[in-house]
Amino acid sequence: MGVRRLLVHLDIDAFLASVAQICEPALLGRPVAVGSGVVASRSYEAKARGVETAMGMGEAFARCPELVRRDGDARLAARFRERTAAVFARFAPKVEVSALDDMYGELHGWRPESAGLGGLEIGEAIHAFGRRIQAAVRAETGLSVSLGFGATRTLARLATERAKPGGVFWVRPGEERAFLAGLPVASLPGVGRRTRLELAQYGITTIGGLRAVELDTLRAAYGARGEELYWKARGRVASERDRGLDVPVGKPGGVWIDGGAQVSRSTSFDEPVGERGFLEGMLAYLADRAAATLRARGRRAGRLDLWIDLPSGSRRQARPRGLPDRLERGCRLDPPEASGRRIAERACALLDELLAARCLVQRLGLVLTRLTPAPEHRQRSLAELLPEAPRALRLERLEASLDRLRRRHGFGAVVAGAATGLLGRVPQGREGFRLRTPSLTL
């Protein structure tokens, strides 16, 4: 007996804090937080003492005075991530690394016999298979991982939440609705803060409650995303992406390290910032990093979302009364973009809207979604660099040259545009500016 549709989601437990503990064994068993202005990652020992991710570091120390803080190393974390993906790829024919600390494997048609687990009941076999993956990752990286199995990406990801920390959970066929019913509606991919608040106005707080809403109603309220939510709430395939992995044919081992449905970059600040020029420079740098990743993946983005976090905890008095913790704005990119300069221009326009509230900024980030393949590259002529050539063509050529230069000498070899305003104010290295939340800048 086999499983016709089966995806596995792997999440590295307390990733950055775990990397810090592995590289510094004296930290094992101690509460550890990685980050500067805010907690980017915390060990389970720190979680048990009330420390959470995205919490201000001051509040984290107030809750846990014995907390040990480390800056984190983005490049080191990337190497741990890539090694984990390589181990994972020995068990799954196709692997997509979708974020800093999680990845998907596609196992459609998986049978216990294929893994040497014949004779076991299918659920026992999947559990034993998951334990083998965990043991291999632990042996070769020292990391603990949680695994969720399900018929769709959504189910596999939510199953991982049930498995944490260090467990294995499978959503069996036929049990999807029961598994989902009591989960918070915000746990569904696609339900952000705004959607959650809108649904709460109608008393919809769980996925089971969302199932009571008709398809036409969700489609009218949220368009194509509403239709996806309708099917996700039922444990059904919501889109082609929900069905399987977006891994190009011919990739060695099936691993696509830069997989995922979005590209995001963000950072936090030591002290709340209100200087518009500095914020625009940082935003230009984040857009440059994100766009370079898009181009490396052969993708363009059709939507840009910008968010800022306001001061919290003891710094809350530094913001206007009545404002929420996070302010957000978004816009379509039509046509889809992969140019850092043009994305930065749109992002700065959104920032102007957010700063109309006259607030200070503790964290800043952007997210690029609705990714589509970029047109095939062609050899371009020198004439396209002349002043009379269309700006879009000149930018494309210039940014391609920057990409080649940075691949050879490091991203920090060239600082361009408004990001030059960060020179002398933010520490630099070969790979670019050393941001306050390096874990989020890979």
KAZIPE-V953841 format. One record per residue. N is the residue number from 1. RES is the residue in one small letter. PHI is phi as a letter, one per 40 degrees, with the letter a starting at -180 (NA if undefined). PSI is psi in degrees with one decimal (NA if undefined). OMEGA is omega in degrees with one decimal (NA if undefined). Layout:
n = <N:N>
res = <RES:RES>
phi = <PHI:PHI>
psi = <PSI:PSI>
omega = <OMEGA:OMEGA>
This chain:
n = <1:2:3:4:5:6:7:8:9:10:11:12:13:14:15:16:17:18:19:20:21:22:23:24:25:26:27:28:29:30:31:32:33:34:35:36:37:38:39:40:41:42:43:44:45:46:47:48:49:50:51:52:53:54:55:56:57:58:59:60:61:62:63:64:65:66:67:68:69:70:71:72:73:74:75:76:77:78:79:80:81:82:83:84:85:86:87:88:89:90:91:92:93:94:95:96:97:98:99:100:101:102:103:104:105:106:107:108:109:110:111:112:113:114:115:116:117:118:119:120:121:122:123:124:125:126:127:128:129:130:131:132:133:134:135:136:137:138:139:140:141:142:143:144:145:146:147:148:149:150:151:152:153:154:155:156:157:158:159:160:161:162:163:164:165:166:167:168:169:170:171:172:173:174:175:176:177:178:179:180:181:182:183:184:185:186:187:188:189:190:191:192:193:194:195:196:197:198:199:200:201:202:203:204:205:206:207:208:209:210:211:212:213:214:215:216:217:218:219:220:221:222:223:224:225:226:227:228:229:230:231:232:233:234:235:236:237:238:239:240:241:242:243:244:245:246:247:248:249:250:251:252:253:254:255:256:257:258:259:260:261:262:263:264:265:266:267:268:269:270:271:272:273:274:275:276:277:278:279:280:281:282:283:284:285:286:287:288:289:290:291:292:293:294:295:296:297:298:299:300:301:302:303:304:305:306:307:308:309:310:311:312:313:314:315:316:317:318:319:320:321:322:323:324:325:326:327:328:329:330:331:332:333:334:335:336:337:338:339:340:341:342:343:344:345:346:347:348:349:350:351:352:353:354:355:356:357:358:359:360:361:362:363:364:365:366:367:368:369:370:371:372:373:374:375:376:377:378:379:380:381:382:383:384:385:386:387:388:389:390:391:392:393:394:395:396:397:398:399:400:401:402:403:404:405:406:407:408:409:410:411:412:413:414:415:416:417:418:419:420:421:422:423:424:425:426:427:428:429:430:431:432:433:434:435:436:437:438:439:440:441:442>
res = <m:g:v:r:r:l:l:v:h:l:d:i:d:a:f:l:a:s:v:a:q:i:c:e:p:a:l:l:g:r:p:v:a:v:g:s:g:v:v:a:s:r:s:y:e:a:k:a:r:g:v:e:t:a:m:g:m:g:e:a:f:a:r:c:p:e:l:v:r:r:d:g:d:a:r:l:a:a:r:f:r:e:r:t:a:a:v:f:a:r:f:a:p:k:v:e:v:s:a:l:d:d:m:y:g:e:l:h:g:w:r:p:e:s:a:g:l:g:g:l:e:i:g:e:a:i:h:a:f:g:r:r:i:q:a:a:v:r:a:e:t:g:l:s:v:s:l:g:f:g:a:t:r:t:l:a:r:l:a:t:e:r:a:k:p:g:g:v:f:w:v:r:p:g:e:e:r:a:f:l:a:g:l:p:v:a:s:l:p:g:v:g:r:r:t:r:l:e:l:a:q:y:g:i:t:t:i:g:g:l:r:a:v:e:l:d:t:l:r:a:a:y:g:a:r:g:e:e:l:y:w:k:a:r:g:r:v:a:s:e:r:d:r:g:l:d:v:p:v:g:k:p:g:g:v:w:i:d:g:g:a:q:v:s:r:s:t:s:f:d:e:p:v:g:e:r:g:f:l:e:g:m:l:a:y:l:a:d:r:a:a:a:t:l:r:a:r:g:r:r:a:g:r:l:d:l:w:i:d:l:p:s:g:s:r:r:q:a:r:p:r:g:l:p:d:r:l:e:r:g:c:r:l:d:p:p:e:a:s:g:r:r:i:a:e:r:a:c:a:l:l:d:e:l:l:a:a:r:c:l:v:q:r:l:g:l:v:l:t:r:l:t:p:a:p:e:h:r:q:r:s:l:a:e:l:l:p:e:a:p:r:a:l:r:l:e:r:l:e:a:s:l:d:r:l:r:r:r:h:g:f:g:a:v:v:a:g:a:a:t:g:l:l:g:r:v:p:q:g:r:e:g:f:r:l:r:t:p:s:l:t:l>
phi = <NA:b:b:c:b:a:b:b:b:b:b:c:c:f:d:c:c:c:c:c:c:c:c:b:d:c:c:d:g:b:c:b:b:b:i:b:c:b:c:c:a:b:c:c:c:c:c:c:b:g:c:b:c:g:c:d:c:c:c:c:c:c:c:b:d:c:d:b:b:b:c:g:b:c:c:c:c:c:c:c:c:c:c:c:c:c:c:d:c:c:b:b:d:b:b:b:c:b:a:d:b:a:a:b:b:b:b:d:g:c:b:d:c:c:b:g:b:d:g:c:d:d:c:c:c:c:c:c:c:c:c:c:c:c:c:c:c:c:c:c:b:g:c:c:b:b:b:b:b:a:c:b:d:c:c:c:c:c:c:c:c:c:c:c:c:g:b:b:a:b:c:c:d:g:b:c:c:c:c:c:d:c:c:d:c:c:c:c:d:h:b:c:c:c:c:c:c:c:c:c:c:b:g:c:b:b:c:d:c:c:c:c:c:c:d:c:c:c:c:c:c:b:g:c:c:c:c:c:c:d:c:c:c:b:g:b:c:c:a:c:c:c:c:a:b:c:b:d:c:g:c:d:g:g:c:b:c:b:c:h:c:a:b:b:a:a:a:b:b:d:b:d:b:b:c:c:c:c:c:c:c:c:c:c:c:c:c:c:c:c:c:c:c:d:c:c:c:g:b:b:b:b:a:b:b:b:b:b:b:c:d:b:g:c:c:d:c:c:b:d:c:g:c:c:c:b:b:b:a:a:a:c:b:b:c:d:b:b:c:c:c:c:c:c:c:c:c:c:c:c:c:d:c:c:c:c:c:f:b:c:b:c:b:a:a:b:b:b:b:f:c:b:c:c:d:d:c:b:c:b:c:c:c:c:c:c:d:c:c:d:d:c:c:c:c:c:c:c:c:c:c:c:d:c:c:c:c:c:b:g:c:c:c:b:b:b:g:c:c:c:c:c:d:g:b:b:d:b:a:d:c:h:c:c:c:c:b:c:c:b:b:c>
psi = <135.8:-177.8:116.5:-48.3:121.9:122.6:148.3:133.0:128.8:127.6:127.6:120.8:126.4:54.3:-63.1:-37.8:-38.2:-40.5:-42.6:-40.6:-37.0:-41.5:-17.7:82.1:-24.4:-17.2:-9.1:131.4:-3.3:154.0:121.1:139.2:137.1:130.6:-179.3:-82.7:-37.2:166.0:114.2:-31.3:144.9:147.8:165.1:-25.3:-37.4:-37.8:-40.0:-19.4:14.1:5.3:131.6:156.7:151.6:2.2:143.8:141.7:-33.7:-44.6:-35.8:-42.7:-31.1:-37.0:-30.9:84.1:-26.3:7.4:139.3:124.9:138.7:150.1:-34.4:154.9:106.5:-40.3:-39.3:-42.3:-39.4:-38.5:-39.4:-41.2:-45.9:-36.5:-39.9:-42.8:-38.9:-39.2:-45.6:-37.7:-15.4:-17.4:-25.0:130.5:-32.3:131.3:132.3:119.6:112.7:-13.4:-173.6:-40.6:15.8:159.6:160.6:147.2:141.4:126.3:29.3:132.5:14.8:139.1:142.7:-36.9:-33.5:-19.6:12.2:27.5:23.6:145.3:-18.9:147.2:146.9:-41.4:-41.9:-38.1:-43.2:-41.2:-44.3:-38.0:-43.3:-39.9:-33.3:-43.0:-46.6:-42.8:-39.1:-42.8:-44.1:-43.6:-35.5:-15.7:-20.6:-2.0:147.6:137.3:152.7:145.5:133.7:132.4:139.5:172.7:-14.4:165.8:-43.1:-48.1:-41.2:-42.8:-44.5:-32.1:-34.7:-37.2:-38.2:-31.4:-20.6:146.4:141.3:21.2:-176.6:132.8:136.4:129.0:105.7:147.7:133.7:-13.4:10.0:-46.5:-42.1:-39.0:-41.0:-27.8:-49.4:0.0:147.8:140.8:-28.3:-13.6:-14.8:128.3:131.4:-11.2:98.6:-171.0:-44.2:-45.1:-39.9:-44.3:-38.7:-44.5:-35.3:-28.6:-23.8:15.7:15.0:105.2:-13.1:162.7:-35.5:-39.1:-36.6:-30.5:-16.5:-10.8:132.5:152.0:-45.5:-35.9:-45.8:-37.6:-40.3:-34.6:-37.6:6.7:-140.8:-32.5:-36.6:-39.0:-40.3:-42.5:-37.4:-46.7:-35.8:-38.6:-16.9:3.9:21.5:163.3:122.4:-18.2:170.6:-35.4:-37.7:-20.7:-34.1:-160.2:147.2:73.6:116.6:143.0:139.8:-4.2:132.6:124.1:1.2:4.5:129.4:96.4:-31.7:36.2:-177.6:161.7:-0.3:164.3:127.7:150.7:141.3:167.2:165.0:169.9:148.3:-49.2:149.4:139.8:136.0:-6.0:112.4:-41.1:-41.5:-42.7:-39.9:-37.3:-43.7:-39.7:-38.5:-39.4:-44.1:-40.9:-39.1:-44.0:-44.8:-42.5:-37.1:-37.4:-41.9:-48.3:-37.8:-28.9:-0.9:37.4:159.5:154.4:137.8:-4.1:142.8:130.0:135.0:140.1:150.8:140.6:135.1:162.4:144.5:179.5:-132.2:-14.8:4.2:-31.0:-11.5:8.4:154.6:143.0:140.1:-10.5:144.2:173.0:-32.7:137.8:140.0:147.8:152.3:165.3:157.4:149.3:101.8:107.0:163.1:148.4:151.9:16.0:121.9:-38.0:-46.5:-36.1:-40.5:-39.7:-45.3:-39.1:-39.8:-33.2:-39.7:-38.4:-39.0:-40.7:-42.5:-38.3:-4.4:-20.9:-1.8:52.4:161.2:155.6:125.5:-36.2:152.9:136.2:159.8:152.5:129.8:124.9:-171.5:54.1:136.9:156.1:140.5:153.2:154.5:137.7:147.0:158.7:126.2:156.1:160.5:-25.4:-25.2:-10.0:-8.1:153.5:-33.2:-9.2:150.1:139.0:-39.5:-41.0:-39.9:-41.3:-42.6:-43.9:-43.8:-41.7:-30.8:-38.3:-40.2:-41.3:-45.1:-42.0:-42.7:-32.9:-32.1:-39.7:2.0:151.9:-29.6:0.2:-28.8:129.3:124.6:159.8:-147.8:-19.0:-18.2:-20.0:-12.0:-15.1:130.6:-8.9:-23.4:130.5:147.6:158.1:-176.1:-35.6:13.6:-165.8:142.8:100.2:163.6:-20.5:72.9:-23.9:-21.7:12.5:16.3:NA>
omega = <179.4:178.8:-173.0:178.2:-179.3:173.6:176.5:177.4:179.9:177.0:179.1:-175.3:176.4:-163.9:-172.8:176.3:178.2:177.1:178.6:-179.5:178.6:-177.2:178.9:-172.1:178.6:-179.9:-178.9:179.7:-179.1:176.8:-175.3:173.3:176.4:-179.6:178.8:178.8:179.7:179.2:177.5:179.8:177.0:178.6:178.8:173.9:177.5:178.2:179.7:179.4:173.3:179.8:-179.6:175.6:-178.6:176.6:174.6:-176.2:177.8:178.1:178.9:178.8:177.4:179.4:-175.1:-177.0:-178.9:-179.0:175.1:-178.5:174.1:-178.8:-174.6:-177.8:-174.6:-178.7:177.2:178.5:179.2:179.5:175.7:179.9:-178.3:177.6:177.2:179.1:-180.0:175.9:-179.4:-176.7:175.5:-177.9:-178.2:-178.4:-179.7:179.8:176.2:176.3:-169.2:179.7:-176.7:-170.3:177.0:-176.2:-179.4:170.9:179.8:-175.3:-177.0:-179.5:-177.7:177.9:178.2:-178.2:-178.4:179.4:-179.1:-177.4:178.3:-178.8:177.2:170.6:-169.9:178.8:177.2:-179.4:178.9:179.0:179.0:177.8:178.0:178.9:176.3:177.8:-179.0:-178.9:-179.9:178.6:-179.9:-176.8:-172.9:179.7:-174.6:-175.7:170.8:179.1:173.0:-175.6:174.8:179.9:177.3:-176.3:178.6:176.1:-178.4:-179.5:-179.5:180.0:-179.4:176.2:178.3:177.2:177.5:-175.3:-174.6:-9.8:170.8:-178.4:177.8:178.3:178.7:172.3:-175.7:174.6:-178.4:-178.7:-174.8:-175.7:179.3:179.7:-174.3:-165.4:-173.3:-178.4:177.0:-178.7:-179.6:179.2:177.7:172.8:-177.7:176.7:177.4:-176.3:-177.5:179.4:179.2:-179.6:178.4:179.9:-179.6:177.9:179.0:176.9:-179.1:-178.3:179.9:178.0:175.9:177.2:178.8:-179.5:179.1:-178.4:-178.7:179.7:-178.1:-179.7:178.9:179.7:180.0:-176.7:-171.1:177.6:-177.9:178.0:177.5:177.1:177.2:179.5:179.0:-177.2:177.5:-179.8:179.3:-179.4:-178.5:176.2:-175.3:-178.1:176.5:178.2:179.7:-175.9:-175.1:-173.1:178.4:-177.4:-178.7:177.1:175.7:176.0:-179.0:177.9:-179.2:-175.9:175.0:-172.8:-176.8:179.0:176.5:-174.9:-178.2:171.4:-178.7:174.8:-179.7:174.8:174.7:-176.7:177.5:178.9:177.9:-174.1:175.6:-177.5:-173.8:-179.3:179.1:179.6:178.3:176.3:178.9:179.6:177.3:178.6:178.8:178.5:178.2:178.9:-178.4:-178.8:177.8:176.7:176.6:-176.9:178.8:179.9:-178.2:-176.6:169.2:-178.1:179.2:178.2:177.1:173.4:-179.7:177.2:172.0:173.0:178.3:179.9:179.0:177.9:-176.2:-179.1:-175.1:-178.2:-178.5:-178.6:179.8:-178.7:174.4:179.4:177.7:-179.7:-176.0:173.5:-174.9:170.8:178.4:178.1:173.2:171.1:-174.0:8.1:178.0:-171.3:168.0:-179.6:178.5:-178.9:-177.1:176.7:179.0:179.1:179.0:-179.3:179.8:175.5:176.5:178.9:177.7:179.2:-178.4:-177.5:174.1:178.0:178.5:-178.4:172.0:-173.8:175.9:178.0:-175.7:179.4:175.2:-179.0:177.0:-178.1:-175.0:-176.4:177.7:178.8:175.3:176.7:178.0:179.3:174.2:178.0:-177.9:-176.2:177.1:-179.0:-178.5:175.5:-179.0:-177.0:-176.8:177.7:178.4:-177.1:-177.6:-179.4:179.7:178.1:-179.5:-179.5:-179.1:-178.6:173.9:177.1:176.9:179.4:-179.8:-179.6:-178.3:176.2:-177.2:-171.3:-177.6:-176.0:-177.9:-178.7:-178.2:171.8:-171.6:172.4:-177.3:179.7:177.5:176.9:178.3:-177.4:-179.2:-178.4:179.0:-178.9:-178.0:172.7:-179.2:-176.4:175.1:179.5:177.2:-174.5:-175.1:176.9:-172.6:-179.1:-176.6:-175.1:178.6:NA>
